[in-house]
Amino acid sequence: MQKRIMAFMKEHHMAEEGDCILAAVSGGADSVCLLLILQELAQAGKIRLCAVHVEHGIRGENSRKDACFVEEICRQHRIPCKIFHCQAMEYARAHKMTVEEGARILRYGFFEQAAEIFRADKIAVAHNQNDCAETILFHLARGTGLKGLCGIPPVRDNIIRPLLCVKRREIEAFLAAEGQIFCQDKTNETLDYTRNRVRHQILPVLEEINSEAVAHMNQAAQQAAEAEALVRELTEERKDRYIRRDLQTVCISGKITEEKPVLQKSLLHKALAETAGSSRDISGRHVQSLRELFEKQTGRKLSFPCGVEGVRTYDGVELKKEKEISDEKSCAVWDAKETWILPPEGILKIPFRGYEIHTRILENNLQNEEIPKKMYTKWLDYDKIKGTMLLRTRREKDFLVIGPEGRRKKLKKFFIDEKIPGPKREHMLLLTDETHVVWVIGSRLGEDVKVTEDTRRILEIRVYGGNICE
């Protein structure tokens, strides 16, 4: 099994020699197996290994015992480990989502924090072939397209899944042979959760029909992923033929109906998702309704998720979206003309753009920490920001300070020099104070607000969502 996992990691380029890999360890069988396998690589000098555990505050004393178990196994193997504690139920309730969804968001957020602390190159999570099969069945039951049939990818951004080439029973057999104990999460046994019903009631029946059912579903997922990648590539190649953005309107040419159905649907899904700011609530049913709108009379309208409205025009269809006020609990305040007031500590949500901006104030006593170099995570000297902070799109006479001596550059000239396409400039988010632009989000930070040795208070800003990938 170990050789198969090593070959799988090599096939998908999960780790280069010398990488630091952060193992996400819950204490369950899968994650303990992952830790031991990666430990073999670390002992061979191939990688550096560290670990993270998130205690969600859901299962009381049992949850805290799991955290202690992970801490102890890491201590025994001399693996640096970071433990995080949170209240997933409260977070889920406050953000109006399921506990599973809330716990996942918190968990991956803490994974990223731990990766920064340990300067990890990759985050390894312990999904296996059974998890992938369960995901496919879950998607099929809810209704899905080609993307949903891809299951769980081996690699996504900095997340790697080395165990996706083995089944759960192989993992448990490996741990038994090693004499390694692990934690048992009783919530995995209850049938209150949909995924558990798939795991305990559906998969066993399929394996009775064919003992290799799980492996076969994973093979099908790989084939679906290859086909989906091709469709995605062709969609990107052809979108500019049919789709253009005009301020707050996405215009789709009627000629799109001449495309093959699979590409037509992919292009329309992309148009809807870009207008909505997220693809999360866009289903095949909505895409089909949009296709049918091209056959209607001029002036006919349809409503789509996230406040998107489609209007049949002479040339095709126009998609528009009403601006939304973010959740009142996010501490964000809506201002007019694509402008948002950014709180110095809290969360600002911009639903129709799909963004979530987290801010906090830090005292500058972080001598051992490096200033983040990521495109969407920045540290600013909070005391150099004048008045209210705003997130907005560009305006006439905007400028950015580009030199330590205070030298300015007009934003228009900055965009030209950076070769940012004209249409994109209209929608780029800017962080400003009451006088000028201090950060072009995803690009340059103003010289006048950079953290120095004299900085007393640091404003940390993290931008998530949209098309962001760090």
C-alpha positions as CSV (number, residue, x, y, z in Angstrom):
1,M,0.0,0.0,0.0
2,Q,2.8,2.4,0.9
3,K,4.4,1.9,-2.5
4,R,1.1,2.6,-4.3
5,I,0.6,5.8,-2.3
6,M,4.2,7.0,-3.1
7,A,3.6,6.3,-6.8
8,F,0.3,8.1,-6.7
9,M,1.9,11.1,-5.1
10,K,4.6,11.1,-7.8
11,E,2.1,10.7,-10.6
12,H,0.2,13.8,-9.4
13,H,3.3,15.8,-8.5
14,M,2.0,16.2,-4.9
15,A,5.4,17.0,-3.4
16,E,8.9,18.0,-4.5
17,E,11.9,17.0,-2.5
18,G,12.5,19.5,0.3
19,D,8.8,20.5,0.5
20,C,7.2,21.2,3.9
21,I,3.9,19.3,4.0
22,L,1.3,20.1,6.6
23,A,-0.8,17.0,7.5
24,A,-4.4,17.6,8.6
25,V,-4.9,15.1,11.4
26,S,-8.4,14.6,12.9
27,G,-7.2,11.5,14.9
28,G,-9.4,9.1,12.8
29,A,-8.0,6.1,10.9
30,D,-7.6,7.9,7.6
31,S,-5.6,10.9,9.0
32,V,-3.5,8.8,11.3
33,C,-2.6,6.6,8.3
34,L,-1.7,9.7,6.3
35,L,0.5,11.0,9.1
36,L,2.4,7.7,9.3
37,I,2.9,7.4,5.5
38,L,4.2,11.0,5.3
39,Q,6.4,10.3,8.3
40,E,8.2,7.6,6.2
41,L,8.9,10.3,3.6
42,A,10.1,12.7,6.2
43,Q,12.4,10.1,7.8
44,A,13.9,9.4,4.3
45,G,14.8,13.1,4.1
46,K,12.4,13.7,1.2
47,I,10.1,16.2,2.9
48,R,9.7,18.2,6.1
49,L,6.5,17.3,8.0
50,C,4.2,19.2,10.4
51,A,0.6,18.7,11.5
52,V,-2.6,20.6,12.3
53,H,-5.7,19.5,14.2
54,V,-9.0,21.5,14.5
55,E,-11.2,20.8,17.5
56,H,-14.7,22.0,16.4
57,G,-16.3,22.2,19.8
58,I,-19.1,19.9,18.7
59,R,-18.6,16.7,20.7
60,G,-17.6,18.0,24.1
61,E,-15.1,16.0,26.0
62,N,-14.7,13.4,23.2
63,S,-13.7,16.2,20.9
64,R,-11.1,17.5,23.3
65,K,-9.7,13.9,23.8
66,D,-9.2,13.6,20.1
67,A,-7.1,16.8,20.2
68,C,-5.0,15.4,23.0
69,F,-4.6,12.2,21.1
70,V,-3.3,14.0,18.0
71,E,-1.0,16.1,20.1
72,E,0.5,13.0,21.8
73,I,1.0,11.0,18.6
74,C,2.8,14.0,17.0
75,R,4.9,14.3,20.1
76,Q,5.9,10.7,20.0
77,H,6.9,11.0,16.3
78,R,8.5,14.4,16.9
79,I,6.2,16.1,14.4
80,P,5.5,19.8,15.1
81,C,1.8,20.2,15.6
82,K,-0.6,23.2,15.9
83,I,-4.0,22.7,17.6
84,F,-6.9,25.1,16.9
85,H,-10.2,25.2,18.9
86,C,-13.4,26.8,17.6
87,Q,-17.2,26.7,18.0
88,A,-18.5,25.3,14.7
89,M,-22.1,25.2,15.7
90,E,-22.2,28.9,16.7
91,Y,-20.4,29.8,13.5
92,A,-22.8,27.8,11.4
93,R,-25.8,29.3,13.2
94,A,-24.5,32.9,12.8
95,H,-23.8,32.4,9.1
96,K,-27.0,30.4,8.4
97,M,-25.4,27.2,7.1
98,T,-25.3,23.6,8.1
99,V,-22.9,22.5,10.9
100,E,-21.0,20.4,8.4
101,E,-20.5,23.3,6.0
102,G,-19.6,25.7,8.8
103,A,-17.1,23.2,10.3
104,R,-15.5,22.7,6.9
105,I,-15.0,26.5,6.3
106,L,-13.5,26.9,9.7
107,R,-11.3,23.8,9.3
108,Y,-9.8,24.9,6.0
109,G,-9.3,28.4,7.3
110,F,-7.2,27.1,10.2
111,F,-5.3,24.8,7.8
112,E,-4.2,27.9,5.9
113,Q,-3.2,29.6,9.1
114,A,-1.1,26.6,10.2
115,A,0.5,26.5,6.7
116,E,1.6,30.1,7.2
117,I,2.9,29.4,10.7
118,F,5.0,26.4,9.5
119,R,5.7,27.9,6.1
120,A,4.2,24.7,4.5
121,D,4.2,24.3,0.8
122,K,1.3,21.8,0.7
123,I,-1.6,20.8,3.0
124,A,-2.3,17.0,3.0
125,V,-5.8,15.8,3.8
126,A,-6.9,12.2,4.2
127,H,-9.7,11.6,1.7
128,N,-9.6,8.0,0.3
129,Q,-11.4,6.1,-2.5
130,N,-14.5,5.5,-0.4
131,D,-14.8,9.2,0.3
132,C,-14.6,9.9,-3.5
133,A,-17.3,7.2,-4.3
134,E,-19.6,8.7,-1.6
135,T,-19.2,12.1,-3.0
136,I,-20.1,10.9,-6.5
137,L,-23.2,9.1,-5.2
138,F,-24.2,12.2,-3.2
139,H,-23.8,14.4,-6.3
140,L,-25.8,12.0,-8.4
141,A,-28.6,11.9,-5.9
142,R,-28.9,15.7,-5.8
143,G,-28.5,16.1,-9.5
144,T,-25.2,16.9,-11.2
145,G,-23.3,17.5,-14.4
146,L,-19.9,16.4,-15.6
147,K,-18.1,18.3,-12.8
148,G,-20.0,16.6,-10.1
149,L,-19.0,13.2,-11.5
150,C,-15.3,14.0,-11.0
151,G,-15.6,13.3,-7.3
152,I,-12.6,14.6,-5.2
153,P,-9.5,15.8,-7.1
154,P,-6.1,14.5,-6.0
155,V,-4.7,18.0,-6.1
156,R,-6.4,21.3,-5.8
157,D,-4.3,24.4,-5.4
158,N,-2.1,23.7,-2.4
159,I,-4.3,20.8,-1.1
160,I,-3.1,17.3,-1.8
161,R,-4.8,13.9,-1.1
162,P,-2.2,11.1,-1.1
163,L,-4.7,8.4,0.1
164,L,-7.1,8.8,-2.9
165,C,-5.6,5.7,-4.4
166,V,-6.6,3.3,-1.5
167,K,-9.8,2.1,0.0
168,R,-10.9,2.6,3.6
169,R,-10.5,-1.1,4.5
170,E,-6.9,-1.0,3.3
171,I,-6.2,1.9,5.6
172,E,-7.7,0.1,8.6
173,A,-5.7,-3.1,7.7
174,F,-2.5,-1.1,7.6
175,L,-3.1,0.4,11.0
176,A,-4.0,-3.0,12.5
177,A,-0.7,-4.4,11.1
178,E,1.2,-1.5,12.6
179,G,-0.6,-1.9,16.0
180,Q,-1.6,1.8,15.7
181,I,-4.7,2.9,17.5
182,F,-6.9,5.8,16.3
183,C,-9.9,7.8,17.4
184,Q,-13.5,6.7,16.7
185,D,-15.9,9.5,15.9
186,K,-19.4,8.3,16.9
187,T,-21.0,10.9,14.7
188,N,-19.7,8.9,11.7
189,E,-22.0,6.1,12.7
190,T,-25.3,8.0,13.1
191,L,-27.7,8.1,10.1
192,D,-28.7,11.7,10.8
193,Y,-26.2,12.9,8.2
194,T,-26.8,12.3,4.5
195,R,-23.2,11.3,3.8
196,N,-23.4,8.6,6.6
197,R,-26.5,7.1,5.0
198,V,-24.6,6.9,1.7
199,R,-21.7,5.3,3.5
200,H,-23.5,2.7,5.6
201,Q,-26.6,2.0,3.5
202,I,-25.8,2.5,-0.2
203,L,-22.1,1.7,-0.7
204,P,-22.3,-1.7,1.0
205,V,-25.1,-2.8,-1.3
206,L,-23.1,-1.7,-4.4
207,E,-20.1,-3.7,-3.1
208,E,-22.3,-6.7,-2.7
209,I,-23.1,-6.4,-6.4
210,N,-19.4,-5.9,-7.3
211,S,-16.6,-6.0,-4.7
212,E,-14.6,-3.5,-6.8
213,A,-17.5,-1.0,-7.0
214,V,-15.5,1.7,-5.2
215,A,-12.5,1.3,-7.4
216,H,-14.6,1.4,-10.5
217,M,-16.3,4.6,-9.4
218,N,-12.9,6.2,-8.8
219,Q,-11.8,5.2,-12.3
220,A,-15.0,6.7,-13.8
221,A,-14.3,9.9,-11.8
222,Q,-10.8,10.1,-13.3
223,Q,-12.3,9.8,-16.8
224,A,-14.9,12.4,-16.0
225,A,-12.2,14.7,-14.7
226,E,-10.3,14.4,-18.0
227,A,-13.4,15.2,-20.0
228,E,-14.3,18.1,-17.7
229,A,-10.8,19.6,-18.1
230,L,-11.2,19.5,-21.9
231,V,-14.6,21.2,-21.8
232,R,-13.3,23.8,-19.4
233,E,-10.4,24.5,-21.7
234,L,-12.6,24.9,-24.7
235,T,-15.0,27.1,-22.7
236,E,-12.2,29.5,-21.9
237,E,-11.0,29.5,-25.5
238,R,-14.5,30.4,-26.8
239,K,-16.1,32.5,-24.2
240,D,-15.0,35.8,-25.7
241,R,-16.8,34.9,-29.0
242,Y,-20.1,34.9,-27.2
243,I,-19.9,36.6,-23.8
244,R,-18.9,40.2,-23.0
245,R,-19.4,42.3,-19.9
246,D,-20.7,45.9,-20.2
247,L,-20.5,47.6,-16.8
248,Q,-23.0,45.6,-14.7
249,T,-24.5,43.6,-17.6
250,V,-23.3,40.3,-19.1
251,C,-24.3,40.1,-22.8
252,I,-24.6,36.7,-24.4
253,S,-24.7,36.5,-28.2
254,G,-27.5,34.5,-29.8
255,K,-24.9,32.7,-31.9
256,I,-24.0,30.7,-28.8
257,T,-26.9,28.4,-29.7
258,E,-24.8,27.2,-32.7
259,E,-22.3,25.5,-30.4
260,K,-22.4,21.8,-29.4
261,P,-24.8,21.3,-26.5
262,V,-22.0,20.4,-24.0
263,L,-20.0,23.6,-24.7
264,Q,-23.2,25.7,-24.9
265,K,-24.2,24.6,-21.4
266,S,-20.7,25.2,-20.1
267,L,-20.5,28.7,-21.5
268,L,-24.0,29.6,-20.2
269,H,-23.1,28.2,-16.7
270,K,-20.0,30.4,-16.7
271,A,-22.0,33.5,-17.7
272,L,-24.5,32.8,-14.9
273,A,-21.8,32.2,-12.3
274,E,-19.9,35.3,-13.3
275,T,-23.0,37.4,-13.0
276,A,-24.0,35.9,-9.7
277,G,-20.5,36.1,-8.3
278,S,-20.6,32.4,-7.4
279,S,-21.4,29.1,-9.1
280,R,-22.7,27.5,-5.9
281,D,-26.4,27.9,-6.5
282,I,-26.3,27.5,-10.3
283,S,-27.7,24.1,-11.3
284,G,-28.3,22.4,-14.6
285,R,-32.0,23.4,-14.4
286,H,-31.0,27.1,-14.4
287,V,-28.7,26.6,-17.4
288,Q,-31.5,24.8,-19.3
289,S,-33.9,27.7,-18.5
290,L,-31.3,30.1,-19.8
291,R,-31.0,28.1,-23.0
292,E,-34.7,28.2,-23.5
293,L,-34.8,31.9,-23.1
294,F,-33.0,32.3,-26.4
295,E,-36.1,30.8,-28.1
296,K,-38.5,33.4,-26.5
297,Q,-39.7,36.7,-27.8
298,T,-37.6,39.9,-27.2
299,G,-38.3,41.4,-23.8
300,R,-39.1,38.1,-22.1
301,K,-37.5,37.8,-18.6
302,L,-36.4,35.0,-16.2
303,S,-35.1,35.1,-12.7
304,F,-32.1,33.1,-11.6
305,P,-30.4,32.5,-8.2
306,C,-28.6,35.3,-6.3
307,G,-30.8,38.0,-7.8
308,V,-29.7,37.5,-11.4
309,E,-32.3,38.5,-14.1
310,G,-32.1,37.3,-17.7
311,V,-33.7,39.4,-20.4
312,R,-34.2,38.3,-24.1
313,T,-32.8,41.0,-26.4
314,Y,-32.7,41.3,-30.2
315,D,-29.1,40.0,-30.2
316,G,-29.3,37.4,-27.5
317,V,-29.7,37.5,-23.7
318,E,-28.5,40.1,-21.1
319,L,-27.9,39.0,-17.5
320,K,-28.0,41.6,-14.8
321,K,-27.8,41.4,-11.0
322,E,-29.2,43.7,-8.4
323,K,-26.5,44.8,-5.8
324,E,-27.0,43.0,-2.5
325,I,-26.4,44.3,1.0
326,S,-24.2,41.8,2.9
327,D,-25.3,39.9,5.9
328,E,-26.1,42.3,8.7
329,K,-24.0,40.2,11.1
330,S,-20.9,40.7,9.0
331,C,-20.3,44.2,10.3
332,A,-20.2,45.5,6.7
333,V,-21.9,48.7,5.8
334,W,-23.2,49.2,2.2
335,D,-22.5,52.4,0.4
336,A,-23.6,53.5,-3.1
337,K,-21.9,53.1,-6.5
338,E,-20.0,49.9,-5.8
339,T,-18.5,51.1,-2.6
340,W,-18.2,49.2,0.7
341,I,-17.1,50.5,4.1
342,L,-14.4,48.1,5.4
343,P,-14.4,47.6,9.2
344,P,-10.9,47.4,10.7
345,E,-11.8,44.3,12.6
346,G,-14.5,42.0,11.2
347,I,-15.8,40.4,8.0
348,L,-17.1,42.2,4.9
349,K,-19.1,40.1,2.5
350,I,-19.7,41.1,-1.1
351,P,-22.2,38.4,-2.1
352,F,-22.7,39.2,-5.8
353,R,-18.9,39.3,-6.3
354,G,-18.4,36.2,-4.2
355,Y,-15.8,37.8,-2.0
356,E,-15.3,37.7,1.8
357,I,-12.8,40.1,3.3
358,H,-11.4,39.4,6.8
359,T,-9.7,42.2,8.8
360,R,-8.0,42.4,12.2
361,I,-5.6,44.7,14.1
362,L,-2.3,43.3,15.3
363,E,0.2,44.9,17.6
364,N,3.6,45.1,16.0
365,N,5.3,42.7,18.4
366,L,5.7,39.9,15.8
367,Q,9.5,40.0,15.5
368,N,9.7,36.4,14.4
369,E,7.0,36.6,11.7
370,E,7.6,37.6,8.1
371,I,5.3,40.0,6.4
372,P,2.9,38.0,4.1
373,K,3.9,38.0,0.5
374,K,0.7,36.6,-0.9
375,M,-1.4,38.5,-3.4
376,Y,-4.6,38.6,-1.4
377,T,-3.2,38.7,2.2
378,K,-1.6,42.0,3.2
379,W,-0.3,43.8,6.2
380,L,-0.7,47.6,6.3
381,D,0.5,50.3,8.8
382,Y,-2.9,51.0,10.3
383,D,-1.9,54.4,11.7
384,K,-1.0,55.7,8.3
385,I,-4.5,55.2,6.9
386,K,-6.5,58.4,7.0
387,G,-10.1,58.1,8.1
388,T,-12.6,55.5,6.8
389,M,-11.4,52.6,4.7
390,L,-13.4,51.9,1.6
391,L,-13.5,49.1,-0.9
392,R,-14.6,50.3,-4.3
393,T,-14.0,50.4,-8.0
394,R,-11.9,53.1,-9.7
395,R,-12.8,56.8,-10.0
396,E,-11.3,59.8,-11.8
397,K,-8.1,61.2,-10.3
398,D,-7.3,58.0,-8.3
399,F,-3.7,57.7,-7.6
400,L,-1.3,55.3,-5.8
401,V,1.9,56.2,-3.9
402,I,4.7,54.2,-5.5
403,G,7.8,55.6,-3.9
404,P,9.1,55.9,-0.3
405,E,9.5,59.6,-0.9
406,G,5.8,59.9,-1.7
407,R,6.0,59.8,-5.5
408,R,2.5,59.3,-7.0
409,K,1.3,57.5,-10.0
410,K,-2.2,58.0,-11.5
411,L,-4.2,54.7,-11.3
412,K,-4.9,54.9,-15.0
413,K,-1.2,55.0,-15.8
414,F,-0.6,52.2,-13.3
415,F,-3.2,50.0,-15.1
416,I,-1.5,50.7,-18.5
417,D,2.0,50.0,-17.2
418,E,0.8,46.7,-15.6
419,K,-1.0,45.8,-18.9
420,I,-4.3,45.2,-17.2
421,P,-7.0,44.8,-19.8
422,G,-9.5,47.7,-20.2
423,P,-12.7,45.7,-19.3
424,K,-11.0,44.3,-16.2
425,R,-10.0,47.7,-14.9
426,E,-13.7,48.7,-14.4
427,H,-14.2,45.9,-11.9
428,M,-11.0,45.7,-10.0
429,L,-11.5,46.3,-6.3
430,L,-9.5,49.0,-4.6
431,L,-8.8,49.7,-1.0
432,T,-8.8,53.4,-0.3
433,D,-8.7,55.8,2.6
434,E,-10.3,59.3,2.5
435,T,-7.5,60.6,0.2
436,H,-6.2,57.9,-2.2
437,V,-5.8,54.3,-3.2
438,V,-3.7,52.3,-0.7
439,W,-4.0,48.8,-2.3
440,V,-5.0,47.5,-5.7
441,I,-6.5,44.2,-4.6
442,G,-4.5,41.3,-6.0
443,S,-1.8,43.7,-7.1
444,R,0.3,46.6,-5.7
445,L,0.3,47.9,-2.2
446,G,1.0,51.6,-1.7
447,E,4.5,52.4,-0.4
448,D,3.1,54.9,2.1
449,V,1.1,52.2,4.1
450,K,3.7,49.4,4.2
451,V,4.7,48.0,7.5
452,T,8.1,49.3,8.8
453,E,10.2,48.9,12.0
454,D,8.3,52.0,13.3
455,T,4.8,50.5,12.8
456,R,2.8,50.2,16.0
457,R,-0.4,48.7,14.8
458,I,-0.8,46.3,11.8
459,L,-4.0,46.0,9.8
460,E,-4.2,42.5,8.4
461,I,-6.5,42.0,5.4
462,R,-7.3,38.6,3.9
463,V,-9.5,38.4,0.7
464,Y,-11.2,35.1,0.0
465,G,-13.6,33.8,-2.7
466,G,-14.3,34.9,-6.3
467,N,-11.6,33.6,-8.6
468,I,-8.9,34.1,-6.0
469,C,-6.3,31.3,-5.8
470,E,-3.1,31.6,-3.7
